[in-house]
Amino acid sequence: MKVPTPQYRCPLGRLQPDVHDVDVIKQRGWRDQHILVVNADDERLDWMERELVRQIGERLYGTEGRRHG
């Protein structure tokens, strides 16, 4: 009679974070709460759209760590 050997489960395995798809989280944030997260260098945007994102970011958060009203 063969008895299966139980596999050893490392106790540290439960501490490893779950890997999540960032685009799915961004999509859910937009659909559920109308929060838009955009990388200003996203290749899916054309030059004008990337420039608009950059200008909005600089207006809201300033440049180089300075915050604008």
N, C-alpha and C positions, 0 to 999 in steps of 0.2 A: 504494500500500500504506500502510495506516494503522498506525503504531506507537504503542501506548498509552504515554502519558506516565506514568512512575513517580511515585507519590504520595510527597511528602516526608514523612518520619516525623521528628517532633521528637525530639531526643535526651532531652529532659526528660520525655517521655510515660511512660517506664518508671519514673520516680520518683514518679508520682502513685499514691497509695494506692488499693487496691481498696476499693470500698464494700461493706460487709457489712450484712446485715439483723440488727439487734441482737436482735430477738425470736427469730430462729433460733439465734443464739449462746446466748441464755439457755435456750432449750428444749433444746439439745444438752447444755449444762452440767448441767441437771437430770437428763436421761435417762441421761447417761454417768457423772456423778460425784456426783449428788445435791447439787449446789450450787444454791441458790435465790437469784436476784437479783430483788428486788421494789422498785419505786418506791412509797413510802408514799402517794403521791398518785395512784396508778393508778386510772383511772375504772372499770376492770373489777371492782374490789373494792367491797364495800359499806362503810358507815361502820365497822362492828365489825371487819371484816377489816383495814382501814387502820389503825385504832387498835391492833390486835394487832401489826401490823408495826412501828408506831412504838414501842410499848413494848418489843418484842424488841430493836430497834435501839438504843434508849436503854439498856437493861440491858446489852447486850454492849459497846457502844462509848461510852456516856455521852452527855451533851448538850454541845454547844458545844465539841467537841474534847477533853473530859475522858474518859479511859478508865476503865471500871468493870470490875473483876476478872473 
